[in-house]
Amino acid sequence: MAIARLAGGPLDGQIIPLDPGVTDSLIMPYGEGQLIYRRVGAEANTGAHDGPTEARFVYEEATEDINPDPDGRDE
């Protein structure tokens, strides 16, 4: 099993299972749009006995505005 460590954006710090075949980006639903994370660096923990393989993904963009205040108020 491989895992993805997400950095930046609304999912910063999350760890999710990484599906086989995912190569350079993750596109995930978020609100009314999608979040795009891009893979950076080499995989870690690729040995037989050092835990799950890890890949780091960094936030790149969202397809819709991310509004932390769903009421639409500006503070």
Distance bins in CASP14 RR format, pairs under 12 A and 6 or more apart:
PFRMAT RR
TARGET T0000
AUTHOR 0000-0000-0000
RMODE 2
METHOD distances of the structure
MODEL  1
1 15 0 0 0 0 0 1 0 0 0 0 0
1 16 0 0 0 0 0 1 0 0 0 0 0
1 17 1 0 0 1 0 0 0 0 0 0 0
1 18 0 0 0 0 1 0 0 0 0 0 0
1 19 0 0 0 0 0 1 0 0 0 0 0
1 20 0 0 0 0 1 0 0 0 0 0 0
1 45 0 0 0 0 0 1 0 0 0 0 0
1 51 0 0 0 0 1 0 0 0 0 0 0
1 52 1 0 1 0 0 0 0 0 0 0 0
1 53 1 0 0 1 0 0 0 0 0 0 0
1 54 0 0 0 0 0 1 0 0 0 0 0
1 55 0 0 0 0 0 1 0 0 0 0 0
2 15 0 0 0 0 0 1 0 0 0 0 0
2 16 0 0 0 0 0 1 0 0 0 0 0
2 17 1 0 0 1 0 0 0 0 0 0 0
2 18 1 0 1 0 0 0 0 0 0 0 0
2 19 0 0 0 0 1 0 0 0 0 0 0
2 20 1 0 0 1 0 0 0 0 0 0 0
2 21 0 0 0 0 1 0 0 0 0 0 0
2 22 0 0 0 0 1 0 0 0 0 0 0
2 23 0 0 0 0 0 1 0 0 0 0 0
2 39 0 0 0 0 0 1 0 0 0 0 0
2 43 1 0 0 1 0 0 0 0 0 0 0
2 44 0 0 0 0 0 1 0 0 0 0 0
2 45 0 0 0 0 1 0 0 0 0 0 0
2 46 0 0 0 0 1 0 0 0 0 0 0
2 47 0 0 0 0 0 1 0 0 0 0 0
2 51 0 0 0 0 0 1 0 0 0 0 0
2 52 1 0 0 1 0 0 0 0 0 0 0
2 53 1 0 1 0 0 0 0 0 0 0 0
2 54 1 0 0 1 0 0 0 0 0 0 0
2 55 1 0 0 1 0 0 0 0 0 0 0
2 56 0 0 0 0 0 1 0 0 0 0 0
2 57 0 0 0 0 0 1 0 0 0 0 0
3 13 0 0 0 0 0 1 0 0 0 0 0
3 14 0 0 0 0 0 1 0 0 0 0 0
3 15 1 0 1 0 0 0 0 0 0 0 0
3 16 1 0 0 1 0 0 0 0 0 0 0
3 17 1 0 0 1 0 0 0 0 0 0 0
3 18 1 0 1 0 0 0 0 0 0 0 0
3 19 0 0 0 0 0 1 0 0 0 0 0
3 22 0 0 0 0 0 1 0 0 0 0 0
3 26 0 0 0 0 0 1 0 0 0 0 0
3 43 0 0 0 0 0 1 0 0 0 0 0
3 44 0 0 0 0 1 0 0 0 0 0 0
3 45 0 0 0 0 1 0 0 0 0 0 0
3 51 0 0 0 0 1 0 0 0 0 0 0
3 52 1 0 1 0 0 0 0 0 0 0 0
3 53 1 0 0 1 0 0 0 0 0 0 0
3 54 1 0 1 0 0 0 0 0 0 0 0
3 55 1 0 0 1 0 0 0 0 0 0 0
3 56 0 0 0 0 0 1 0 0 0 0 0
3 57 0 0 0 0 0 1 0 0 0 0 0
4 11 0 0 0 0 1 0 0 0 0 0 0
4 13 0 0 0 0 0 1 0 0 0 0 0
4 14 0 0 0 0 1 0 0 0 0 0 0
4 15 1 0 0 1 0 0 0 0 0 0 0
4 16 1 0 1 0 0 0 0 0 0 0 0
4 17 1 0 0 1 0 0 0 0 0 0 0
4 18 1 0 1 0 0 0 0 0 0 0 0
4 19 0 0 0 0 1 0 0 0 0 0 0
4 21 0 0 0 0 0 1 0 0 0 0 0
4 22 1 0 0 1 0 0 0 0 0 0 0
4 23 0 0 0 0 0 1 0 0 0 0 0
4 24 0 0 0 0 0 1 0 0 0 0 0
4 25 0 0 0 0 0 1 0 0 0 0 0
4 26 1 0 0 1 0 0 0 0 0 0 0
4 28 0 0 0 0 0 1 0 0 0 0 0
4 37 1 0 0 1 0 0 0 0 0 0 0
4 38 0 0 0 0 0 1 0 0 0 0 0
4 39 0 0 0 0 1 0 0 0 0 0 0
4 40 0 0 0 0 0 1 0 0 0 0 0
4 43 0 0 0 0 0 1 0 0 0 0 0
4 44 0 0 0 0 0 1 0 0 0 0 0
4 52 0 0 0 0 0 1 0 0 0 0 0
4 53 0 0 0 0 1 0 0 0 0 0 0
4 54 1 0 0 1 0 0 0 0 0 0 0
4 55 1 0 1 0 0 0 0 0 0 0 0
4 56 1 0 0 1 0 0 0 0 0 0 0
4 57 1 0 1 0 0 0 0 0 0 0 0
4 58 0 0 0 0 0 1 0 0 0 0 0
5 11 0 0 0 0 0 1 0 0 0 0 0
5 12 0 0 0 0 1 0 0 0 0 0 0
5 13 1 0 0 1 0 0 0 0 0 0 0
5 14 1 0 0 1 0 0 0 0 0 0 0
5 15 1 0 1 0 0 0 0 0 0 0 0
5 16 0 0 0 0 1 0 0 0 0 0 0
5 17 0 0 0 0 0 1 0 0 0 0 0
5 18 0 0 0 0 1 0 0 0 0 0 0
5 26 0 0 0 0 0 1 0 0 0 0 0
5 37 0 0 0 0 1 0 0 0 0 0 0
5 39 0 0 0 0 0 1 0 0 0 0 0
5 40 0 0 0 0 0 1 0 0 0 0 0
5 41 0 0 0 0 0 1 0 0 0 0 0
5 43 0 0 0 0 0 1 0 0 0 0 0
5 44 0 0 0 0 1 0 0 0 0 0 0
5 45 0 0 0 0 0 1 0 0 0 0 0
5 52 0 0 0 0 0 1 0 0 0 0 0
5 53 0 0 0 0 0 1 0 0 0 0 0
5 54 1 0 1 0 0 0 0 0 0 0 0
5 55 1 0 0 1 0 0 0 0 0 0 0
5 56 1 0 1 0 0 0 0 0 0 0 0
5 57 1 0 0 1 0 0 0 0 0 0 0
5 58 0 0 0 0 1 0 0 0 0 0 0
5 59 0 0 0 0 0 1 0 0 0 0 0
6 12 1 0 0 1 0 0 0 0 0 0 0
6 13 1 0 1 0 0 0 0 0 0 0 0
6 14 1 0 1 0 0 0 0 0 0 0 0
6 15 1 0 0 1 0 0 0 0 0 0 0
6 16 1 0 0 1 0 0 0 0 0 0 0
6 18 0 0 0 0 0 1 0 0 0 0 0
6 25 0 0 0 0 0 1 0 0 0 0 0
6 26 1 0 0 1 0 0 0 0 0 0 0
6 28 0 0 0 0 1 0 0 0 0 0 0
6 30 0 0 0 0 0 1 0 0 0 0 0
6 35 0 0 0 0 1 0 0 0 0 0 0
6 36 0 0 0 0 0 1 0 0 0 0 0
6 37 1 0 1 0 0 0 0 0 0 0 0
6 38 0 0 0 0 0 1 0 0 0 0 0
6 39 0 0 0 0 0 1 0 0 0 0 0
6 40 0 0 0 0 0 1 0 0 0 0 0
6 54 0 0 0 0 0 1 0 0 0 0 0
6 55 0 0 0 0 0 1 0 0 0 0 0
6 56 0 0 0 0 1 0 0 0 0 0 0
6 57 1 0 1 0 0 0 0 0 0 0 0
6 58 1 0 0 1 0 0 0 0 0 0 0
6 59 1 0 0 1 0 0 0 0 0 0 0
6 60 0 0 0 0 0 1 0 0 0 0 0
7 13 1 0 0 1 0 0 0 0 0 0 0
7 14 0 0 0 0 1 0 0 0 0 0 0
7 15 0 0 0 0 0 1 0 0 0 0 0
7 26 0 0 0 0 0 1 0 0 0 0 0
7 37 0 0 0 0 1 0 0 0 0 0 0
7 38 0 0 0 0 0 1 0 0 0 0 0
7 39 0 0 0 0 0 1 0 0 0 0 0
7 40 0 0 0 0 1 0 0 0 0 0 0
7 41 0 0 0 0 0 1 0 0 0 0 0
7 54 0 0 0 0 0 1 0 0 0 0 0
7 55 0 0 0 0 0 1 0 0 0 0 0
7 56 1 0 0 1 0 0 0 0 0 0 0
7 57 1 0 0 1 0 0 0 0 0 0 0
7 58 1 0 1 0 0 0 0 0 0 0 0
7 59 1 0 0 1 0 0 0 0 0 0 0
7 60 0 0 0 0 0 1 0 0 0 0 0
8 14 0 0 0 0 1 0 0 0 0 0 0
8 35 0 0 0 0 1 0 0 0 0 0 0
8 36 0 0 0 0 0 1 0 0 0 0 0
8 37 0 0 0 0 1 0 0 0 0 0 0
8 38 0 0 0 0 0 1 0 0 0 0 0
8 40 0 0 0 0 0 1 0 0 0 0 0
8 56 0 0 0 0 0 1 0 0 0 0 0
8 57 0 0 0 0 1 0 0 0 0 0 0
8 58 1 0 0 1 0 0 0 0 0 0 0
8 59 1 0 1 0 0 0 0 0 0 0 0
8 60 0 0 0 0 1 0 0 0 0 0 0
8 61 0 0 0 0 0 1 0 0 0 0 0
8 62 0 0 0 0 0 1 0 0 0 0 0
8 66 0 0 0 0 0 1 0 0 0 0 0
9 28 0 0 0 0 0 1 0 0 0 0 0
9 30 0 0 0 0 1 0 0 0 0 0 0
9 35 1 0 0 1 0 0 0 0 0 0 0
9 36 0 0 0 0 0 1 0 0 0 0 0
9 37 0 0 0 0 1 0 0 0 0 0 0
9 57 0 0 0 0 0 1 0 0 0 0 0
9 58 0 0 0 0 1 0 0 0 0 0 0
9 59 1 1 0 0 0 0 0 0 0 0 0
9 60 0 0 0 0 1 0 0 0 0 0 0
9 61 0 0 0 0 1 0 0 0 0 0 0
9 62 0 0 0 0 1 0 0 0 0 0 0
9 66 1 0 0 1 0 0 0 0 0 0 0
9 68 0 0 0 0 0 1 0 0 0 0 0
10 28 0 0 0 0 1 0 0 0 0 0 0
10 29 0 0 0 0 0 1 0 0 0 0 0
10 30 1 0 0 1 0 0 0 0 0 0 0
10 31 0 0 0 0 1 0 0 0 0 0 0
10 33 0 0 0 0 0 1 0 0 0 0 0
10 34 0 0 0 0 0 1 0 0 0 0 0
10 35 1 0 0 1 0 0 0 0 0 0 0
10 36 0 0 0 0 0 1 0 0 0 0 0
10 37 0 0 0 0 0 1 0 0 0 0 0
10 59 1 0 0 1 0 0 0 0 0 0 0
10 61 0 0 0 0 0 1 0 0 0 0 0
10 62 1 0 0 1 0 0 0 0 0 0 0
10 64 0 0 0 0 0 1 0 0 0 0 0
10 65 0 0 0 0 0 1 0 0 0 0 0
10 66 1 0 1 0 0 0 0 0 0 0 0
10 67 0 0 0 0 0 1 0 0 0 0 0
10 68 0 0 0 0 1 0 0 0 0 0 0
11 26 0 0 0 0 1 0 0 0 0 0 0
11 28 1 0 0 1 0 0 0 0 0 0 0
11 29 0 0 0 0 0 1 0 0 0 0 0
11 30 1 0 0 1 0 0 0 0 0 0 0
11 31 0 0 0 0 0 1 0 0 0 0 0
11 34 0 0 0 0 0 1 0 0 0 0 0
11 35 1 0 0 1 0 0 0 0 0 0 0
11 36 0 0 0 0 0 1 0 0 0 0 0
11 37 1 0 0 1 0 0 0 0 0 0 0
11 57 0 0 0 0 1 0 0 0 0 0 0
11 58 0 0 0 0 0 1 0 0 0 0 0
11 59 1 0 0 1 0 0 0 0 0 0 0
11 60 0 0 0 0 0 1 0 0 0 0 0
11 62 0 0 0 0 0 1 0 0 0 0 0
11 66 0 0 0 0 0 1 0 0 0 0 0
12 35 0 0 0 0 0 1 0 0 0 0 0
12 37 0 0 0 0 0 1 0 0 0 0 0
12 56 0 0 0 0 0 1 0 0 0 0 0
12 57 0 0 0 0 0 1 0 0 0 0 0
12 58 0 0 0 0 1 0 0 0 0 0 0
12 59 1 0 0 1 0 0 0 0 0 0 0
13 37 0 0 0 0 0 1 0 0 0 0 0
13 56 0 0 0 0 0 1 0 0 0 0 0
13 57 0 0 0 0 0 1 0 0 0 0 0
13 58 0 0 0 0 0 1 0 0 0 0 0
13 59 0 0 0 0 0 1 0 0 0 0 0
14 26 0 0 0 0 0 1 0 0 0 0 0
14 28 0 0 0 0 1 0 0 0 0 0 0
14 30 0 0 0 0 0 1 0 0 0 0 0
14 35 0 0 0 0 0 1 0 0 0 0 0
14 37 0 0 0 0 1 0 0 0 0 0 0
14 56 0 0 0 0 0 1 0 0 0 0 0
14 57 0 0 0 0 1 0 0 0 0 0 0
14 59 0 0 0 0 0 1 0 0 0 0 0
15 52 0 0 0 0 1 0 0 0 0 0 0
15 54 0 0 0 0 1 0 0 0 0 0 0
15 55 0 0 0 0 0 1 0 0 0 0 0
15 56 0 0 0 0 0 1 0 0 0 0 0
15 57 0 0 0 0 0 1 0 0 0 0 0
16 22 0 0 0 0 0 1 0 0 0 0 0
16 26 0 0 0 0 1 0 0 0 0 0 0
16 28 0 0 0 0 1 0 0 0 0 0 0
16 35 0 0 0 0 0 1 0 0 0 0 0
16 37 0 0 0 0 1 0 0 0 0 0 0
16 52 0 0 0 0 0 1 0 0 0 0 0
16 54 0 0 0 0 0 1 0 0 0 0 0
16 55 0 0 0 0 0 1 0 0 0 0 0
16 57 0 0 0 0 1 0 0 0 0 0 0
17 26 0 0 0 0 0 1 0 0 0 0 0
17 52 0 0 0 0 1 0 0 0 0 0 0
17 53 0 0 0 0 0 1 0 0 0 0 0
17 54 0 0 0 0 0 1 0 0 0 0 0
17 55 0 0 0 0 0 1 0 0 0 0 0
18 25 0 0 0 0 0 1 0 0 0 0 0
18 26 0 0 0 0 1 0 0 0 0 0 0
18 37 0 0 0 0 0 1 0 0 0 0 0
18 39 0 0 0 0 1 0 0 0 0 0 0
18 43 0 0 0 0 1 0 0 0 0 0 0
18 52 0 0 0 0 1 0 0 0 0 0 0
18 53 1 0 0 1 0 0 0 0 0 0 0
18 54 0 0 0 0 1 0 0 0 0 0 0
18 55 1 0 1 0 0 0 0 0 0 0 0
18 56 0 0 0 0 0 1 0 0 0 0 0
18 57 0 0 0 0 1 0 0 0 0 0 0
19 26 0 0 0 0 1 0 0 0 0 0 0
19 27 0 0 0 0 0 1 0 0 0 0 0
19 28 0 0 0 0 0 1 0 0 0 0 0
19 55 0 0 0 0 0 1 0 0 0 0 0
20 53 0 0 0 0 0 1 0 0 0 0 0
20 55 0 0 0 0 0 1 0 0 0 0 0
21 39 0 0 0 0 0 1 0 0 0 0 0
21 55 0 0 0 0 0 1 0 0 0 0 0
22 28 0 0 0 0 0 1 0 0 0 0 0
22 37 0 0 0 0 0 1 0 0 0 0 0
22 38 0 0 0 0 0 1 0 0 0 0 0
22 39 0 0 0 0 1 0 0 0 0 0 0
22 43 0 0 0 0 0 1 0 0 0 0 0
22 53 0 0 0 0 0 1 0 0 0 0 0
22 55 1 0 0 1 0 0 0 0 0 0 0
22 57 0 0 0 0 1 0 0 0 0 0 0
23 38 0 0 0 0 0 1 0 0 0 0 0
23 39 1 0 0 1 0 0 0 0 0 0 0
23 43 0 0 0 0 0 1 0 0 0 0 0
23 55 0 0 0 0 1 0 0 0 0 0 0
23 57 0 0 0 0 0 1 0 0 0 0 0
24 36 0 0 0 0 0 1 0 0 0 0 0
24 37 0 0 0 0 1 0 0 0 0 0 0
24 38 1 0 0 1 0 0 0 0 0 0 0
24 39 1 0 1 0 0 0 0 0 0 0 0
24 40 0 0 0 0 1 0 0 0 0 0 0
24 41 0 0 0 0 0 1 0 0 0 0 0
24 55 0 0 0 0 1 0 0 0 0 0 0
24 57 0 0 0 0 1 0 0 0 0 0 0
24 58 0 0 0 0 0 1 0 0 0 0 0
24 60 0 0 0 0 0 1 0 0 0 0 0
25 34 0 0 0 0 0 1 0 0 0 0 0
25 35 0 0 0 0 0 1 0 0 0 0 0
25 36 1 0 0 1 0 0 0 0 0 0 0
25 37 1 0 0 1 0 0 0 0 0 0 0
25 38 1 0 1 0 0 0 0 0 0 0 0
25 39 1 0 0 1 0 0 0 0 0 0 0
25 40 0 0 0 0 0 1 0 0 0 0 0
25 55 0 0 0 0 0 1 0 0 0 0 0
25 57 1 0 0 1 0 0 0 0 0 0 0
25 58 0 0 0 0 0 1 0 0 0 0 0
25 59 0 0 0 0 0 1 0 0 0 0 0
25 60 1 0 0 1 0 0 0 0 0 0 0
25 61 0 0 0 0 0 1 0 0 0 0 0
26 34 0 0 0 0 1 0 0 0 0 0 0
26 35 1 0 0 1 0 0 0 0 0 0 0
26 36 1 0 0 1 0 0 0 0 0 0 0
26 37 1 0 1 0 0 0 0 0 0 0 0
26 38 0 0 0 0 1 0 0 0 0 0 0
26 39 1 0 0 1 0 0 0 0 0 0 0
26 40 0 0 0 0 0 1 0 0 0 0 0
26 55 0 0 0 0 1 0 0 0 0 0 0
26 56 0 0 0 0 0 1 0 0 0 0 0
26 57 1 0 1 0 0 0 0 0 0 0 0
26 58 0 0 0 0 0 1 0 0 0 0 0
26 59 0 0 0 0 1 0 0 0 0 0 0
26 60 0 0 0 0 1 0 0 0 0 0 0
27 33 0 0 0 0 1 0 0 0 0 0 0
27 34 1 0 1 0 0 0 0 0 0 0 0
27 35 1 0 0 1 0 0 0 0 0 0 0
27 36 1 0 1 0 0 0 0 0 0 0 0
27 37 1 0 0 1 0 0 0 0 0 0 0
27 38 0 0 0 0 0 1 0 0 0 0 0
27 57 0 0 0 0 0 1 0 0 0 0 0
27 59 0 0 0 0 0 1 0 0 0 0 0
27 60 0 0 0 0 1 0 0 0 0 0 0
27 61 0 0 0 0 0 1 0 0 0 0 0
27 62 0 0 0 0 0 1 0 0 0 0 0
27 63 0 0 0 0 1 0 0 0 0 0 0
28 34 1 0 0 1 0 0 0 0 0 0 0
28 35 1 0 1 0 0 0 0 0 0 0 0
28 36 0 0 0 0 1 0 0 0 0 0 0
28 37 1 0 0 1 0 0 0 0 0 0 0
28 57 0 0 0 0 0 1 0 0 0 0 0
28 59 0 0 0 0 0 1 0 0 0 0 0
28 60 0 0 0 0 0 1 0 0 0 0 0
28 62 0 0 0 0 0 1 0 0 0 0 0
28 63 0 0 0 0 0 1 0 0 0 0 0
29 35 1 0 0 1 0 0 0 0 0 0 0
29 36 0 0 0 0 0 1 0 0 0 0 0
29 62 0 0 0 0 0 1 0 0 0 0 0
29 63 0 0 0 0 1 0 0 0 0 0 0
29 64 0 0 0 0 0 1 0 0 0 0 0
30 36 0 0 0 0 1 0 0 0 0 0 0
30 37 0 0 0 0 0 1 0 0 0 0 0
30 59 0 0 0 0 0 1 0 0 0 0 0
30 61 0 0 0 0 0 1 0 0 0 0 0
30 62 1 0 0 1 0 0 0 0 0 0 0
30 63 0 0 0 0 1 0 0 0 0 0 0
30 64 1 0 0 1 0 0 0 0 0 0 0
30 65 0 0 0 0 0 1 0 0 0 0 0
30 66 1 0 0 1 0 0 0 0 0 0 0
30 67 0 0 0 0 0 1 0 0 0 0 0
31 62 0 0 0 0 1 0 0 0 0 0 0
31 63 0 0 0 0 1 0 0 0 0 0 0
31 64 1 0 0 1 0 0 0 0 0 0 0
31 65 0 0 0 0 0 1 0 0 0 0 0
31 66 0 0 0 0 1 0 0 0 0 0 0
31 67 0 0 0 0 1 0 0 0 0 0 0
31 70 0 0 0 0 1 0 0 0 0 0 0
32 62 0 0 0 0 0 1 0 0 0 0 0
32 63 0 0 0 0 1 0 0 0 0 0 0
32 64 1 0 1 0 0 0 0 0 0 0 0
32 65 0 0 0 0 1 0 0 0 0 0 0
32 66 0 0 0 0 0 1 0 0 0 0 0
32 67 0 0 0 0 1 0 0 0 0 0 0
32 70 0 0 0 0 0 1 0 0 0 0 0
33 61 0 0 0 0 0 1 0 0 0 0 0
33 62 1 0 0 1 0 0 0 0 0 0 0
33 63 1 0 1 0 0 0 0 0 0 0 0
33 64 1 0 1 0 0 0 0 0 0 0 0
33 65 0 0 0 0 1 0 0 0 0 0 0
33 66 0 0 0 0 1 0 0 0 0 0 0
33 67 0 0 0 0 0 1 0 0 0 0 0
34 59 0 0 0 0 0 1 0 0 0 0 0
34 60 0 0 0 0 0 1 0 0 0 0 0
34 61 0 0 0 0 1 0 0 0 0 0 0
34 62 1 0 0 1 0 0 0 0 0 0 0
34 63 1 0 1 0 0 0 0 0 0 0 0
34 64 1 0 0 1 0 0 0 0 0 0 0
34 66 0 0 0 0 0 1 0 0 0 0 0
35 57 0 0 0 0 0 1 0 0 0 0 0
35 58 0 0 0 0 0 1 0 0 0 0 0
35 59 1 0 0 1 0 0 0 0 0 0 0
35 60 0 0 0 0 1 0 0 0 0 0 0
35 61 1 0 0 1 0 0 0 0 0 0 0
35 62 1 0 1 0 0 0 0 0 0 0 0
35 63 1 0 0 1 0 0 0 0 0 0 0
35 64 0 0 0 0 1 0 0 0 0 0 0
35 66 0 0 0 0 1 0 0 0 0 0 0
36 57 0 0 0 0 1 0 0 0 0 0 0
36 58 0 0 0 0 0 1 0 0 0 0 0
36 59 1 0 0 1 0 0 0 0 0 0 0
36 60 1 0 1 0 0 0 0 0 0 0 0
36 61 1 0 1 0 0 0 0 0 0 0 0
36 62 1 0 0 1 0 0 0 0 0 0 0
36 63 1 0 0 1 0 0 0 0 0 0 0
36 64 0 0 0 0 0 1 0 0 0 0 0
37 55 0 0 0 0 0 1 0 0 0 0 0
37 56 0 0 0 0 1 0 0 0 0 0 0
37 57 1 1 0 0 0 0 0 0 0 0 0
37 58 1 0 0 1 0 0 0 0 0 0 0
37 59 1 0 1 0 0 0 0 0 0 0 0
37 60 1 0 0 1 0 0 0 0 0 0 0
37 61 0 0 0 0 1 0 0 0 0 0 0
37 62 0 0 0 0 0 1 0 0 0 0 0
38 55 0 0 0 0 0 1 0 0 0 0 0
38 56 0 0 0 0 1 0 0 0 0 0 0
38 57 1 0 0 1 0 0 0 0 0 0 0
38 58 1 0 1 0 0 0 0 0 0 0 0
38 59 0 0 0 0 1 0 0 0 0 0 0
38 60 1 0 1 0 0 0 0 0 0 0 0
38 61 0 0 0 0 1 0 0 0 0 0 0
39 54 0 0 0 0 0 1 0 0 0 0 0
39 55 1 0 1 0 0 0 0 0 0 0 0
39 56 1 0 0 1 0 0 0 0 0 0 0
39 57 1 0 1 0 0 0 0 0 0 0 0
39 58 0 0 0 0 1 0 0 0 0 0 0
39 59 0 0 0 0 0 1 0 0 0 0 0
39 60 0 0 0 0 0 1 0 0 0 0 0
40 55 0 0 0 0 1 0 0 0 0 0 0
40 56 1 0 1 0 0 0 0 0 0 0 0
40 57 1 0 0 1 0 0 0 0 0 0 0
40 58 1 0 1 0 0 0 0 0 0 0 0
40 59 0 0 0 0 0 1 0 0 0 0 0
40 60 0 0 0 0 0 1 0 0 0 0 0
41 54 0 0 0 0 0 1 0 0 0 0 0
41 55 0 0 0 0 1 0 0 0 0 0 0
41 56 1 0 0 1 0 0 0 0 0 0 0
41 57 0 0 0 0 1 0 0 0 0 0 0
41 58 0 0 0 0 1 0 0 0 0 0 0
42 53 0 0 0 0 0 1 0 0 0 0 0
42 54 0 0 0 0 0 1 0 0 0 0 0
42 55 0 0 0 0 1 0 0 0 0 0 0
42 56 0 0 0 0 1 0 0 0 0 0 0
43 50 0 0 0 0 0 1 0 0 0 0 0
43 51 0 0 0 0 0 1 0 0 0 0 0
43 52 0 0 0 0 0 1 0 0 0 0 0
43 53 1 0 1 0 0 0 0 0 0 0 0
43 54 1 0 0 1 0 0 0 0 0 0 0
43 55 1 0 1 0 0 0 0 0 0 0 0
43 56 0 0 0 0 1 0 0 0 0 0 0
43 57 0 0 0 0 0 1 0 0 0 0 0
44 50 0 0 0 0 1 0 0 0 0 0 0
44 51 0 0 0 0 1 0 0 0 0 0 0
44 52 0 0 0 0 1 0 0 0 0 0 0
44 53 1 0 0 1 0 0 0 0 0 0 0
44 54 1 0 1 0 0 0 0 0 0 0 0
44 55 1 0 0 1 0 0 0 0 0 0 0
44 56 1 0 0 1 0 0 0 0 0 0 0
45 51 1 0 1 0 0 0 0 0 0 0 0
45 52 1 0 0 1 0 0 0 0 0 0 0
45 53 1 0 1 0 0 0 0 0 0 0 0
45 54 1 0 1 0 0 0 0 0 0 0 0
45 55 0 0 0 0 1 0 0 0 0 0 0
45 56 0 0 0 0 0 1 0 0 0 0 0
46 52 0 0 0 0 1 0 0 0 0 0 0
46 53 1 0 1 0 0 0 0 0 0 0 0
46 54 0 0 0 0 1 0 0 0 0 0 0
46 55 0 0 0 0 0 1 0 0 0 0 0
47 53 1 0 0 1 0 0 0 0 0 0 0
47 54 0 0 0 0 0 1 0 0 0 0 0
59 66 0 0 0 0 0 1 0 0 0 0 0
65 72 0 0 0 0 0 1 0 0 0 0 0
67 73 0 0 0 0 1 0 0 0 0 0 0
67 74 0 0 0 0 0 1 0 0 0 0 0
68 74 0 0 0 0 0 1 0 0 0 0 0
68 75 0 0 0 0 1 0 0 0 0 0 0
69 75 1 0 0 1 0 0 0 0 0 0 0
END
